Structure formats: structure tokens, C-alpha cells
Amino acid sequence: MKGVSASRDIVPIWKTSRDAAKSLEVKSLKAPVPLDGLNGQGSKILLAEFESNRSLGVAADLLNIALLEGDQDALKISAEFVFSHELATPELLRISGDILGNENNRLTDYADRNISALRTRLKENSNNPLAWADLARAYAIINEKDKAQRAMLVALRYASHHRWVCRAASRLFVHFEEPGQALRLLHQNPNLKQDPWLLSTELAVSRLASRPLKNWGQAKKLAESSINPVHLSELASSIGTSEILGGADKKAKNYFRQALISPNSNSLAQVKWADRSFNLGFSKQIVSSLQSVSSAFEARHWEAYERKDIVSAIEYAKQWWEEEPYSTSPPQAIGYMGSLLNDVGLVYENTKVALERNPTDITLKLNDIYARACLFGFDERVKFAITEKDISYLKSIMSGEDKDYAAHAYANAGLICYRLGALDKGREFYDGAKQYFEKKRDDAVLFLIINHYREALISGASWSAIIEDELRLKLSGAKTVTSPAAEFYLQQIDRLVGAPGNWDEKLSKPFAVLPGRPSVLRAEEKKPLVGYVERFWLPDDFITQNGLKILLGTSSSGNKNKK
């Protein structure tokens, strides 16, 4: 089982245009003119500015002030401009439509999210960049790369300088592992050096592309400006990320602290990542910020995980996935948490859906093999779940250049060997993976030992107590990102020690709730995992004796004597 990637960067969260319209991302950087002391003249001042700068941002500010002051002339002028503007958000369209008495049919362009509806709307109004961006997102979700990129290029043709469109496009190219293309379109935006939202994205994409930070000085200068903190939060967290990765912890903490002044869900998740990865001590500030940021599902997921409230962590991860259905991180998180709950059915079902959207993702493929090997039991039943293709895939990853993936593939091979009764060989594979993680000082070693411990218990291996001691010894040291996982799992095992039945029986279903944790569903309240084997069709290339020899290398050793 491979967990969530330890790295994170503050690339934009790509929402639909309708959802983005409710966010700070589309708001003007310029604060509305204060009403105090103007004696109702705010709309007059803004109207004069609008006449010299007829932009959507100024028109939106004028619309707001004119509504408050009851200035009908300014209200009509701003509403007409907003309603006719192609990039007006749905909420602005509603307001201006109501003022003008117009039926706002344009809103349907944003209300429909499915591909066919979007294509129909675009036939009627083909120069709508927001609808093209939504179409690109819909295609990205189902892994239609070429169609997604073509749709986004059309959106850029109509609105290449628009902040949200530019950031959404950069996210699309990062998603399809083309950060160089994302950088090019960001550098072509004339607003880049004056817009903290764009600069934040440019820094993040530069890091992902391993390129120099061309606008580092300008980014820091803008972060120190008088722009409203809500617009600087992502930029501050992006600068803080570069500082922390460069070893400048003190500078990084100052920028992350700034990001927490008025965070959004993305900057809050980035601060949470930095806090759990580098022990910055921001836990209390982050928990406090969660009260004011309504969604923040990713940050809430990790906060619940650190409290060892695993079921809540899973629910937040599901909401996180709903918000970012194109991303692989949420389903990886669900799989990671599901394995801690011993809910292999959850791991299997969610990974299956995620692979349909991201069929080439190595982590998801490894997790899928893990889930099928666990779900279908032992001996002959495993042979129905693990195919020759799976064995060949594991072998290719094990001998590949990426040693991190190779170590996880070794762990999967160890699991399969245990399930087939080749205990010595299983231990050998797990130990090989452990040696790599320990040499690299990778925190994943704890999760690896958890999985090895489970397989040793189920198989009745004579060395299960040795692995348990090793796990407890690791936990007695400095706390790491994986510590809550290991602590939670050991708590469940300790609770089951005196329960009736052997370990195969006790670990054949999801864990029950811990006493005093009402937010966690009890195992008996969950829907039973039935029908998986019966519904699993026998593939043409199901594992043969030759396939087992390829995996094991030698004849099977060890016996499966359950306790």
C-alpha cells in the first residue's frame, strides 16, 4: 500500500466557474471606497474612476457602492456594463439582471456541469471563456487529455489575461504533467507581476518544473504591500514554501504566519502541509482558522488524522475529492485511511474509481494491487485476484529507476507472498523495502511495518512479536507524519488481543469504534463487505504457477499456521 505523497505545492484548486465566483480569487484587488466621511458620495467617486477605467473590477465595486447608497444612475451604468461583460460571474449577472429587469439566461452556461450540456451551451454562445474552461475541467476529470487541453486553449484565446482562466489553465497543464506549458502561459500574462494570485501560481509551478524563480524579488515585494491580506494569503504561503524547502525555517514561519491572517482553503492546506512536514508549531492557529474557512476539506482531513479520528478523516477526504475530482491526492488519502481502519473494501472501491480517472498513476496502481490481494483472502483465492499482468507490473516497478516506487512494489510483493503462504519470501520482500526507507530516512517506513505486522499476525509467523517490538520502538522516537497511523493501528491491535478467534478472523473486517469516540461508526453499523469475490470475474491472464515463480524467485517457504 502506497500512501499520500509527502510533497504538496500551492497550485490553484480548480473549481467550476460557478463555484469560483463565490471565492476571493475573482474579487478585485482594489478595496471598495470607504463610505465613512464621504456623505454618500462614494458612488460618485467610483463612477468618475469607472469612466477612466472601464473594467469589470471597477464596475463590480461601483455596483456594490451604488446599491448601498441608492445611486440609481450609477447603479444602471454599472449594471449595464456588468451584464454585457463576457467574464461577469454568475452572482454579478444575477444582481445586474435584477436591476435591469432582464431575464438572466446566461446563468445556465454555468449551472450545467456535464459535458453534453456545456457543449450545447457553447454552440449557442461559443465565445464564452468560462464555459470553455468548465468544459476543459469536465474532460480532465475523465482523463480526456487532448479534449481538455483543446477546450482550455479556446478559453485562453478569449481571456488569456483573466486571472481565474489563467490559473485554471496552469492547473490543467500541471495536472497533465506539463508544468513548462503552464509557466509559459503565466509568463505571457501582462498582469503577472502585479497580481499576487498569479505570482503565487508562478512560484509553485516553477518549483514543480524545477525552474528558477524568475519573479522571486517581485513576489516578496508584493507580499509586503498594502493589498488586502485575503489576496496575499496564497502568495505568502507560496513564498514560505520556497523558504522552508531551502532550509530558511525562520523566514518561512513568518510567511506562513502571514498566510494565516486571512487564509483560503488552499493556503490553509499549504500551511497545514508545512506544519506537519516540518513541525512548525502552528497547530492552534490552524485549528482556529478552520472555524472561519468554510470548506478547507484537505486541511480538515489532516487535522482529523492527527487526532487519530480516522473515520472523520475519511469523510473529509471524500469531500476534498468532490471539490477536486481530477486530483489523485484525495483518493490516495482515502485509501491510506481505509487501510488503517482495515476497511479494504473502501480502499478497493475508491481506488477503482480513481484509476478510471487517472489510469497511468503508479501510486493508484500499486494501491489497487494491494487492495485486491487483501480483499480476496489467501492461497487459491489470491490467484483469482492477482493476474500475470499485475506480477509483470510489480517486477517492472521493482527494477525501475524510481526507488521509492520500487520499495512500495517490494512491499506489495511481500504481501502477496504472505497471502500465498510463502512467509519467508514475504518477510524478505518487506525487509528489502524497509532497508530502502530507512536508508532514505523516509517516514513511510512506519506504515510499511504496520502492513508487515498485520500480515505476520494473520499468517501466524513466528516473528510477528519481533515486528511488533520494532514498531513500538520506532514510535518511541521522534514523532513523524506517520506516527498517528502507527499509534492508531497499535491501539486497535491491543484492543483485539483478548478477543476470541484467530488473527485472520479478527482482521477480516473493519475495526470497531474506539470507546469514547462517538464520531466514528462502529463496524457492525457499516454495510458488510459481501459479494466482492462473487462479483469478481476471472481474468484471462489469472495468475499461474509460472507467474508465482516469477514473483517468488524460488520455491515457496514457510507455512500458513494461523493462531
C-alpha positions in Angstrom: 0.0 0.0 0.0 1.4 3.4 -1.0 0.2 6.4 0.9 -0.3 10.0 0.0 2.7 11.8 -1.4 4.7 13.7 1.2 5.0 16.7 -1.1 2.5 19.5 -1.8 2.5 22.8 -3.5 0.1 25.7 -3.8 -1.1 25.2 -7.3 -4.7 26.6 -7.8 -7.7 24.5 -6.7 -9.6 24.2 -10.0 -13.3 24.7 -9.3 -16.1 25.3 -11.7 -16.6 28.9 -12.8 -19.8 28.9 -10.8 -18.1 27.9 -7.6 -15.1 30.1 -8.3 -17.5 33.1 -8.5 -18.1 32.7 -4.7 -14.4 32.8 -3.9 -12.0 35.6 -3.2 -10.0 34.6 -6.2 -12.2 36.5 -8.6 -12.5 39.6 -6.5 -10.8 42.9 -7.3 -7.5 43.6 -5.6 -8.7 47.1 -5.0 -10.7 47.7 -1.8 -14.1 49.4 -2.2 -14.0 53.1 -1.4 -14.9 53.6 2.2 -18.3 55.2 2.9 -17.4 56.8 6.2 -16.8 60.6 5.8 -18.0 60.6 2.1 -21.6 61.6 2.9 -22.9 59.3 0.3 -20.5 60.4 -2.4 -18.7 57.0 -2.7 -20.6 56.1 -5.9 -19.8 59.5 -7.5 -16.0 59.0 -6.8 -16.1 55.4 -8.2 -18.2 56.5 -11.2 -15.5 59.0 -12.1 -12.9 56.3 -11.8 -15.0 53.9 -13.9 -15.3 56.4 -16.7 -11.5 56.5 -17.0 -11.0 52.8 -16.3 -14.0 50.8 -17.7 -13.0 47.4 -16.2 -15.1 44.7 -14.7 -13.4 45.0 -11.3 -14.2 48.7 -11.0 -17.7 48.1 -12.3 -18.3 45.5 -9.7 -17.1 47.9 -6.9 -19.4 50.6 -8.3 -22.3 48.2 -8.4 -21.8 47.4 -4.7 -21.4 51.0 -3.6 -24.3 52.3 -5.7 -26.6 49.6 -4.2 -25.6 50.7 -0.7 -26.0 54.4 -1.4 -29.1 54.1 -3.6 -27.5 55.9 -6.5 -29.8 54.9 -9.4 -27.8 56.5 -12.2 -24.5 54.8 -11.1 -26.4 51.6 -10.5 -27.8 51.5 -14.0 -24.5 52.3 -15.6 -22.5 49.7 -13.7 -25.3 47.0 -14.1 -25.4 47.5 -17.9 -21.6 47.1 -18.1 -21.6 44.1 -15.9 -24.5 42.4 -17.6 -22.9 42.8 -21.1 -19.4 41.7 -20.0 -18.4 38.2 -21.1 -16.4 37.5 -18.0 -19.0 38.6 -15.4 -19.5 36.0 -12.7 -22.9 34.3 -12.1 -23.6 36.3 -8.9 -22.8 39.6 -10.6 -25.1 38.6 -13.5 -27.9 37.9 -11.1 -27.6 41.3 -9.4 -27.2 43.3 -12.6 -30.0 41.3 -14.3 -32.4 42.1 -11.4 -31.5 45.8 -11.5 -32.1 46.0 -15.3 -35.2 43.7 -15.2 -33.6 41.3 -17.6 -34.1 37.5 -17.5 -30.6 36.2 -16.9 -30.5 33.2 -19.3 -26.7 33.4 -19.4 -26.6 31.8 -15.9 -27.4 28.5 -17.5 -23.9 28.5 -19.0 -22.6 27.9 -15.5 -25.3 25.9 -13.9 -24.8 22.8 -16.2 -21.7 20.8 -15.4 -22.0 17.8 -17.6 -20.2 17.7 -20.9 -23.1 17.4 -23.3 -24.9 20.4 -21.6 -21.7 22.5 -21.8 -21.2 21.7 -25.4 -24.8 22.6 -26.2 -24.5 25.9 -24.5 -21.2 26.6 -26.3 -23.0 26.1 -29.6 -25.3 28.9 -28.7 -22.5 31.1 -27.3 -19.1 29.9 -28.5 -17.1 32.9 -27.2 -17.7 32.2 -23.5 -14.3 31.5 -22.0 -15.7 30.4 -18.6 -17.8 27.7 -20.2 -14.8 26.6 -22.2 -12.8 26.3 -19.0 -15.6 24.4 -17.3 -15.7 22.0 -20.3 -11.9 21.5 -20.0 -12.3 20.6 -16.4 -15.1 18.1 -17.2 -12.8 16.4 -19.7 -9.9 16.4 -17.3 -12.0 14.6 -14.7 -12.5 11.7 -17.2 -8.9 11.8 -18.3 -9.6 13.1 -21.8 -6.3 15.0 -22.1 -6.4 16.2 -25.7 -10.1 17.4 -25.5 -9.4 19.1 -22.1 -6.4 20.9 -23.5 -8.2 22.0 -26.7 -11.1 23.4 -24.7 -8.7 25.3 -22.4 -6.8 26.8 -25.3 -10.1 28.1 -26.6 -10.8 29.7 -23.2 -7.4 31.3 -23.3 -8.0 32.6 -26.8 -10.9 34.7 -25.4 -9.5 35.5 -22.0 -5.8 34.8 -21.7 -5.3 37.7 -19.3 -8.1 36.8 -17.0 -6.8 35.7 -13.6 -9.1 32.8 -13.0 -8.9 31.4 -16.5 -5.1 31.7 -16.5 -4.8 29.9 -13.1 -7.3 27.2 -14.2 -5.2 26.7 -17.4 -2.0 26.4 -15.4 -3.6 23.8 -13.1 -4.8 21.8 -16.1 -1.2 21.7 -17.6 0.2 20.8 -14.2 -2.4 18.0 -13.9 -1.3 16.5 -17.2 2.4 16.9 -16.1 3.3 19.7 -18.4 4.4 22.4 -16.0 6.6 24.1 -18.7 3.4 24.9 -20.7 1.8 26.2 -17.5 4.8 28.5 -16.9 4.7 29.8 -20.5 1.1 31.0 -20.3 1.7 32.6 -16.8 4.7 34.5 -18.2 2.6 35.7 -21.1 0.1 37.3 -18.7 0.8 41.1 -18.5 -0.8 41.2 -15.0 1.6 38.6 -13.6 3.9 41.0 -11.6 1.1 43.0 -10.1 -1.3 40.1 -9.2 -0.4 38.1 -6.1 -2.7 35.3 -7.2 -0.8 34.8 -10.4 2.6 35.3 -8.8 1.7 32.6 -6.2 0.9 30.2 -9.0 4.0 31.1 -11.0 6.3 30.3 -8.0 4.5 27.0 -7.3 4.7 25.9 -11.0 8.4 26.9 -11.2 9.2 24.7 -8.2 7.3 21.8 -9.8 9.1 22.3 -13.1 12.5 22.7 -11.3 12.9 26.1 -12.9 14.5 29.3 -11.4 12.1 31.6 -9.5 12.2 34.5 -12.0 9.9 36.8 -10.0 11.1 36.0 -6.5 12.0 39.6 -5.6 8.8 40.9 -7.0 6.8 38.3 -5.2 8.3 39.2 -1.8 7.8 42.9 -2.5 4.2 42.4 -3.3 3.7 40.2 -0.2 4.8 43.3 1.9 2.4 45.7 0.1 -0.8 47.1 1.5 -3.0 44.8 -0.6 -5.8 43.2 1.5 -4.4 40.2 3.3 -7.1 37.9 1.7 -5.4 38.4 -1.7 -1.9 37.8 -0.3 -2.5 34.5 1.6 -1.6 32.1 -1.2 1.4 34.2 -2.2 2.7 34.3 1.4 2.3 30.5 1.7 4.0 30.1 -1.7 7.0 32.2 -0.6 7.0 30.3 2.7 7.1 27.0 0.8 10.3 28.0 -1.1 11.9 29.3 2.1 11.1 26.1 4.1 12.4 23.9 1.2 15.6 25.9 1.2 16.1 25.5 4.9 15.2 29.0 5.9 12.8 27.9 8.7 12.6 31.3 10.4 11.7 33.2 7.3 9.3 30.5 6.2 7.4 30.7 9.5 6.9 34.5 9.1 5.4 34.0 5.7 3.2 31.1 6.8 2.1 33.2 9.7 1.1 35.9 7.3 -0.8 33.4 5.2 -2.9 32.5 8.3 -4.2 36.1 8.7 -6.9 35.7 6.1 -6.5 32.2 4.6 -8.5 30.4 2.0 -8.8 26.6 1.7 -5.7 26.3 -0.5 -3.3 28.4 1.6 -4.6 26.8 4.8 -3.9 23.3 3.4 -0.4 24.5 2.4 0.3 25.8 5.9 -1.0 22.5 7.3 1.3 20.6 5.0 4.3 22.7 6.1 3.3 22.3 9.8 3.0 18.5 9.7 6.1 18.1 7.5 8.5 20.5 9.3 6.9 20.7 12.8 6.4 24.5 12.7 4.1 24.6 15.7 1.1 26.2 14.0 -1.5 23.6 15.2 -3.5 26.0 17.3 -3.6 28.8 14.7 -4.6 26.3 12.0 -7.5 24.8 14.2 -8.6 28.4 14.8 -8.5 29.2 11.1 -10.6 26.2 10.3 -13.5 27.9 12.1 -13.6 30.7 9.6 -12.8 28.8 6.3 -16.0 27.0 5.4 -14.6 24.3 3.2 -10.9 23.6 3.8 -11.6 19.9 3.4 -7.9 18.9 2.8 -6.8 20.7 5.9 -9.6 19.3 8.0 -8.7 15.8 6.7 -5.2 16.1 8.0 -6.2 17.7 11.3 -8.6 14.8 12.0 -5.9 12.3 11.0 -3.5 13.8 13.5 -6.2 13.5 16.2 -6.5 9.8 15.1 -10.1 10.4 14.2 -9.7 8.2 11.1 -13.4 8.0 10.1 -13.8 11.7 10.2 -10.6 12.0 8.2 -12.1 9.7 5.5 -15.2 11.8 5.3 -13.2 15.0 4.9 -11.1 13.3 2.2 -14.3 12.4 0.3 -15.4 16.0 0.4 -12.0 17.0 -0.7 -12.3 14.6 -3.7 -15.7 16.1 -4.6 -14.1 19.5 -4.8 -11.1 18.2 -6.8 -12.4 15.2 -8.7 -9.5 15.3 -11.1 -6.8 15.0 -8.4 -5.2 11.8 -7.2 -4.3 13.0 -3.7 -7.8 12.7 -2.2 -8.4 9.0 -3.3 -4.8 8.2 -2.1 -5.7 9.7 1.2 -9.0 7.7 1.4 -7.0 4.5 0.6 -4.4 5.3 3.3 -7.1 5.9 5.9 -9.2 3.0 4.8 -6.2 0.6 5.3 -5.8 2.0 8.8 -9.4 1.1 9.5 -8.8 -2.3 8.0 -11.6 -1.4 5.5 -10.1 -3.0 2.4 -13.4 -2.7 0.5 -13.3 1.0 0.8 -9.7 1.1 -0.5 -10.7 -1.2 -3.4 -13.8 0.7 -4.5 -12.3 4.2 -4.3 -9.1 3.2 -6.0 -11.1 1.6 -8.8 -12.9 4.9 -9.4 -9.7 6.9 -9.2 -7.9 4.7 -11.7 -10.7 5.2 -14.2 -9.9 8.9 -14.0 -6.1 8.6 -13.8 -5.3 5.2 -15.3 -1.5 5.8 -15.5 -1.0 6.8 -11.9 1.6 4.5 -10.4 0.5 5.0 -6.8 -3.1 4.2 -7.6 -2.0 1.1 -9.5 0.1 -0.1 -6.5 -2.8 0.6 -4.2 -5.2 -1.4 -6.4 -2.9 -4.4 -6.4 -2.6 -4.1 -2.6 -6.4 -3.9 -2.2 -7.2 -6.9 -4.4 -4.5 -9.0 -2.7 -6.0 -8.2 0.7 -9.6 -8.4 -0.3 -9.7 -11.8 -1.9 -8.1 -13.7 1.0 -5.5 -16.4 0.8 -4.0 -19.2 -1.3 -6.1 -20.1 -4.3 -8.4 -17.1 -3.9 -5.5 -14.7 -4.3 -4.7 -16.4 -7.6 -8.0 -15.2 -8.9 -7.3 -11.6 -7.8 -3.7 -11.1 -8.9 -3.0 -11.5 -12.6 0.1 -12.2 -14.6 -0.1 -8.6 -15.7 0.0 -7.5 -12.1 3.1 -9.6 -11.4 4.8 -8.2 -14.5 3.9 -4.7 -13.5 5.3 -5.2 -10.0 8.5 -6.6 -11.4 8.9 -3.6 -13.8 8.4 -1.1 -11.0 10.8 -3.1 -8.7 13.6 -2.8 -11.3 12.7 0.7 -12.4 14.7 3.9 -11.8 12.3 5.3 -9.2 13.4 3.6 -6.0 10.6 5.0 -3.9 8.0 3.3 -6.1 10.3 0.2 -6.3 10.2 -0.1 -2.5 6.4 0.1 -2.4 6.3 -2.6 -5.2 8.6 -4.7 -3.0 6.1 -4.3 -0.1 3.2 -5.4 -2.4 5.2 -8.4 -3.4 5.8 -9.2 0.2 2.0 -9.0 0.9 1.2 -11.4 -2.0 3.8 -13.9 -0.8 2.4 -13.9 2.7 -1.1 -14.4 1.3 0.2 -17.4 -0.8 1.8 -19.0 2.3 5.4 -18.1 1.3 6.2 -16.5 4.6 10.0 -16.4 4.4 9.8 -14.8 1.0 7.2 -12.3 2.1 9.4 -11.3 5.0 12.4 -10.9 2.6 10.4 -8.6 0.4 9.2 -6.4 3.3 12.7 -6.2 4.7 14.0 -5.1 1.4 11.5 -2.3 1.2 12.3 -1.3 4.9 16.0 -1.1 4.2 15.4 1.4 1.4 13.1 3.6 3.5 15.5 3.5 6.5 18.4 4.4 4.3 16.5 7.3 2.8 15.1 8.2 6.3 11.7 8.1 4.8 8.7 8.3 7.2 6.9 5.7 5.1 8.8 3.0 7.0 6.3 3.1 9.8 3.4 2.4 7.5 5.4 -0.3 5.9 6.0 -2.0 9.3 2.3 -1.7 10.1 1.4 -3.7 6.9 4.1 -6.2 7.6 2.9 -6.7 11.2 -0.6 -7.3 10.0 0.5 -10.0 7.6 2.7 -11.6 10.2 -0.2 -11.7 12.6 -2.7 -13.2 10.1 -0.3 -15.8 8.9 0.9 -16.8 12.4 4.5 -16.1 11.5 6.9 -16.8 14.4 8.5 -13.4 14.0 5.3 -11.3 14.5 6.4 -10.3 18.0 9.7 -9.1 16.7 7.9 -6.9 14.2 5.6 -5.6 16.9 8.6 -4.7 19.1 10.2 -2.9 16.1 7.1 -0.9 15.5 6.8 0.2 19.1 10.5 1.1 19.2 10.0 3.3 16.2 7.1 5.0 17.8 9.1 5.7 21.0 11.3 8.1 19.0 10.6 11.5 17.5 7.0 11.9 16.2 6.6 11.9 12.4 3.8 12.3 9.9 3.1 8.6 10.0 3.1 8.4 13.8 -0.7 8.9 14.2 -1.3 6.0 11.8 1.0 3.6 13.7 -0.4 4.7 17.1 -4.0 4.2 15.9 -3.2 0.8 14.4 -1.5 -0.4 17.6 -4.4 0.7 19.7 -6.7 -1.4 17.5 -4.4 -4.4 17.8 -4.1 -4.0 21.6 -7.8 -3.9 21.9 -8.2 -7.1 19.9 -5.6 -9.1 21.7 -8.0 -10.7 24.2 -10.9 -11.0 21.7 -12.0 -14.5 20.6 -10.8 -16.0 17.4 -7.6 -16.1 15.4 -6.0 -13.1 13.8 -7.3 -14.0 10.4 -10.9 -13.8 11.8 -10.2 -10.6 13.9 -8.6 -8.8 11.0 -11.1 -9.9 8.4 -13.4 -6.9 8.9 -13.1 -3.1 9.5 -12.1 -2.1 13.0 -14.9 -1.3 15.5 -15.0 2.2 17.1 -12.8 3.1 20.0 -14.6 3.8 23.3 -15.5 7.4 23.7 -15.3 8.4 20.1 -18.9 8.9 19.1 -17.9 10.4 15.7 -16.6 7.0 14.5 -19.1 4.5 13.1 -19.0 1.1 14.7 -18.0 -1.8 12.4 -21.4 -3.5 13.0 -23.1 -0.3 11.8 -21.2 -0.3 8.5 -22.6 -2.2 5.5 -21.0 -5.6 5.4 -18.4 -6.3 2.7 -20.2 -9.0 0.8 -20.2 -10.1 -2.7 -16.7 -8.9 -3.8 -15.4 -12.3 -4.6 -18.6 -13.4 -6.2 -18.7 -10.4 -8.4 -15.1 -10.6 -9.4 -14.7 -12.0 -12.9 -11.9 -14.4 -13.6 -9.4 -12.6 -15.9 -7.9 -14.4 -18.9 -4.4 -13.9 -17.5 -5.2 -15.0 -13.9 -2.0 -15.9 -12.0 -0.4 -19.2 -13.0 2.3 -21.3 -11.3 4.7 -19.8 -13.7 3.7 -16.3 -12.5 4.2 -17.3 -8.9 7.7 -18.5 -9.7 8.4 -15.1 -11.4 7.3 -13.4 -8.2 8.8 -15.7 -5.6 12.1 -16.3 -7.4 12.4 -19.6 -5.6 10.0 -22.3 -4.3 7.6 -21.2 -1.5 8.8 -21.4 2.0 7.1 -21.1 5.4 3.7 -22.3 6.4 0.5 -20.5 7.0 -0.4 -21.6 10.5 -3.0 -19.2 11.9 -3.2 -18.6 15.6 
